[in-house]
Amino acid sequence: MVIVSDPSQRALTGLLKLLADGTRLRILGLLEREELSVGELSRCLGMAQSRVSNHLRQLRDAGLLAERHAGTSNYLRLSPGDGLAARLWVSLSEELAAVPEHGADLTRLDLILAERRDREDEFFDRVAGRWDTIAGDFATGQARQRALAHLLPRRLTVADLGCGTGYLADALRPLVQRVICVDRSEGMLSQARERLESRSEGASFEFRQGEFDSLPLADGEVDGVVASMVLHHLPDLARPLREMRRVLAPGGNVAIVELMPHREGWLRPALGDRHLGLEPADVLDGLRRAGFERVSLDPVDDRYRPVGPEGQTAELPLYLARGTAPAA
Ligand SMILES: C[S@@+](CC[C@H](N)C(=O)[O-])C[C@H]1O[C@@H](n2cnc3c(N)ncnc32)[C@H](O)[C@@H]1O
């Protein structure tokens, strides 16, 4: 009798014994191709689950399988690591054709996988109408924005005029190459700087203190201009809109977010508003007079919801006014 005392030799003989079994080879041959539940595996093999489970336990104990739990099912796949078992399996898997049932196992596997695909398709057909509710608010998160932004060329330089604390400039971060933040308030600019310089990815940021009537930007310096919730702070529109046109390169776009006219007088002292909103027609007219083309109005669903120092609240409609500087 040969007594095996060397641990590595014991491991080898243990493994060889385990693999010297037609059913276990068939199981490994299937799990090499596809992750399967115990039920699916039993159907592929045409065997009772109890018998299959017994073999699976031995293969799992020998570290040849990885297991994943999903709901009430356990899914298994071949995972022999990178040691002796993996090396043995490389040679054995080339010889699987010699196992008589292997071909039929693969045919049944194809059928089972086709059924699985059909079930998945049926599942999505069934839930399509309710999917957005079931999937929750995934559609509003950062992932979709970043994924889509990744597809766009980031070549633009944009000026955020009256940038305030810079949240809009922050939203431009994944979309453009450079953002020039302009505001007359040193306090606002330093808040914007703090927000925007805390992360390094995406656009580069520049901060310039200055007035709308005489923007601290060179002629044609930027490809786009955004002015959000700013124009109602200004005494007059004509000169600021001409300034916007001056700093835009030919073909560049302007986007203005403004408040519809409203009656919430407390916004004057609370938020420093000079006008209680602006008539869209006046803004569009001002853009045309300043030389913009393709001027248009885009109503938006968002509401502005300011909160006053004495707990006053309001819900005010917004709009987007757009225009394009003439091409050269
Ligand atoms: C209501 S905040 C808007 C900030 C930001 N754009 C937003 O969408 O929330 C208005 C900003 O415009 C700036 N501002 C007001 N009048 C200005 C002027 N004449 N020139 C430059 N900036 C001005 C203020 O300092 C303030 O930061």
The ligand as an SDF file (V2000), in Angstrom:
LIG
                    3D

 27 29  0  0  0  0  0  0  0  0999 V2000
  -29.6740   86.1080   -8.0000 C   0  0  0  0  0  0  0  0  0  0  0  0
  -27.9600   86.0060   -8.2060 S   0  0  0  0  0  0  0  0  0  0  0  0
  -27.9070   84.7860   -9.4730 C   0  0  0  0  0  0  0  0  0  0  0  0
  -26.7250   83.8740   -9.3370 C   0  0  0  0  0  0  0  0  0  0  0  0
  -26.7090   82.6960  -10.2850 C   0  0  0  0  0  0  0  0  0  0  0  0
  -26.4760   83.1020  -11.6560 N   0  0  0  0  0  0  0  0  0  0  0  0
  -27.9720   81.8710  -10.1850 C   0  0  0  0  0  0  0  0  0  0  0  0
  -28.4930   81.4580  -11.2100 O   0  0  0  0  0  0  0  0  0  0  0  0
  -28.4160   81.6100   -9.0770 O   0  0  0  0  0  0  0  0  0  0  0  0
  -27.5450   87.4760   -9.0480 C   0  0  0  0  0  0  0  0  0  0  0  0
  -26.0590   87.7010   -9.1940 C   0  0  0  0  0  0  0  0  0  0  0  0
  -25.8460   88.7570  -10.1110 O   0  0  0  0  0  0  0  0  0  0  0  0
  -24.8200   89.5820   -9.6180 C   0  0  0  0  0  0  0  0  0  0  0  0
  -25.0310   90.9420  -10.1790 N   0  0  0  0  0  0  0  0  0  0  0  0
  -26.0570   91.7650   -9.9170 C   0  0  0  0  0  0  0  0  0  0  0  0
  -25.9210   92.8980  -10.6250 N   0  0  0  0  0  0  0  0  0  0  0  0
  -24.7810   92.7860  -11.3440 C   0  0  0  0  0  0  0  0  0  0  0  0
  -24.0980   93.6500  -12.2550 C   0  0  0  0  0  0  0  0  0  0  0  0
  -24.5740   94.8460  -12.5640 N   0  0  0  0  0  0  0  0  0  0  0  0
  -22.9550   93.2120  -12.8000 N   0  0  0  0  0  0  0  0  0  0  0  0
  -22.4620   91.9960  -12.4840 C   0  0  0  0  0  0  0  0  0  0  0  0
  -23.0620   91.1420  -11.6210 N   0  0  0  0  0  0  0  0  0  0  0  0
  -24.2050   91.5400  -11.0570 C   0  0  0  0  0  0  0  0  0  0  0  0
  -24.9840   89.5290   -8.1150 C   0  0  0  0  0  0  0  0  0  0  0  0
  -23.7770   89.8550   -7.4580 O   0  0  0  0  0  0  0  0  0  0  0  0
  -25.3960   88.1000   -7.8900 C   0  0  0  0  0  0  0  0  0  0  0  0
  -24.2940   87.2620   -7.6690 O   0  0  0  0  0  0  0  0  0  0  0  0
  1  2  1  0
  2  3  1  0
  2 10  1  0
  3  4  1  0
  4  5  1  0
  5  6  1  0
  5  7  1  0
  7  8  2  0
  7  9  1  0
 10 11  1  0
 11 12  1  0
 11 26  1  0
 12 13  1  0
 13 14  1  0
 13 24  1  0
 14 15  1  0
 14 23  1  0
 15 16  2  0
 16 17  1  0
 17 18  1  0
 17 23  2  0
 18 19  1  0
 18 20  2  0
 20 21  1  0
 21 22  2  0
 22 23  1  0
 24 25  1  0
 24 26  1  0
 26 27  1  0
M  CHG  2   2   1   9  -1
M  END
$$$$
